[in-house]
Amino acid sequence: MVKRGFSLIELILSIVVVAIISTSIPLVLKTTSELNQKAVTQESLMNAKTYMGLILKAPFSDKVIKVSTNIGGSSAETAYFFPIILKPGDHRNEFYKINKITGDGHRVFAYTNSSDLVPDTAVRSVDYYKTKNKNLNTANQSRDYIVGSDYEVSVSEDKGWFKPNLALDNSDVKEIIVTATSYKNNTKQETTSVLRAYAFNLGEGGSLNTKAWK
């Protein structure tokens, strides 16, 4: 019985197949690692953007207008419907309803430099969030998180990047920085993203003092 070995073509094909397999395995591992890295970044970045959006919806100041007796009670609830600009003799106090502006989360206008102000602990201004850092992971949250992540918030009076171009006072601009650090649970693999935004006071006009908005 004659034993037949590999032909030259079979040998070449075998070498090619082995080479393809040897090249593919590291590529698959690299691709998987990159996808995992993107998941780490995307989840924390989306959470950070959501948190930044929540902060930007907050009022610039925690002060509310002290509503006079001929308009209504001096409560934050009434001030939320206070007109942006009152005309002489105009005692309407539901600006958004009267002007058929629908939706919720409307901005609240207040005169932050006026003596007719009352602080209200129920009003969560931009400054409220500078002490509200977050830690989200599968251990302390009953939600579907792929990775663990920390969110550190910094709020300061700073013109930031607008300083060269806009004549703004620092007190009229608040720089908000959200630093998101994501990590795979029980590992040291970290990804850091930094988001920066600015909250502006509305400025001054006529007899109105500086206004704040929500």
HELIX and SHEET records of a PDB file:
HELIX    1   1 LEU A    8  LEU A   56  1                                  49    
HELIX    2   2 ALA A   76  ALA A   79  1                                   4    
HELIX    3   3 PHE A   95  ILE A   98  1                                   4    
HELIX    4   4 VAL A  126  THR A  131  5                                   6    
HELIX    5   5 GLY A  160  PHE A  162  5                                   3    
HELIX    6   6 ASN A  170  ASP A  172  5                                   3    
SHEET    1   A 2 LYS A  63  ILE A  65  0                                        
SHEET    2   A 2 LEU A 117  PRO A 119 -1                                        
SHEET    1   B 2 ALA A 110  TYR A 111  0                                        
SHEET    2   B 2 LYS A 211  ALA A 212 -1                                        
SHEET    1   C 4 LYS A 134  LEU A 136  0                                        
SHEET    2   C 4 GLY A 148  GLU A 157 -1                                        
SHEET    3   C 4 VAL A 173  TYR A 183 -1                                        
SHEET    4   C 4 GLU A 190  PHE A 200 -1                                        
END                                                                             
